[in-house]
Amino acid sequence: MSSATATDDILAANPYQGHPSLSPLEAEVLWEYAKLAHHVKFVTQRTRALGEEPDQRMLARLRVLEKKMGLVLTLFKASVWGVINEQPVADASLESDPTANDTVRY
């Protein structure tokens, strides 16, 4: 718990202010770096926690989306099949007619 209060103290008050070896500007810069380091540590902890344990709400939403995408894919396949079946079938007797003149002359 002492580390939690120490990090809260760093956000509330500048621990470098009044240091005999630092100018006021140097103390402010060091304080800003300390606050930035605190925020980076916090973000790192949060991302590590999210990486280790998946978000249950997001997983539930993704499962619903996966089911909907399966339905969309099935409907798409059915509509493509319907379009293919609606196309007229070429007459097989015209294709095998030896008298048909398909020769292109120049």
Secondary structure, DSSP 8 states (H G I E B T S, - for coil): -HHHHHHHHHHHS-TTTT-TTS-HHHHHHHHHHHHHHHHHHHHHHHHHHHHHS--HHHHHHHHHHHHHHHHHHHHHHHHHHHHHHHS----HHHHT-TT-------
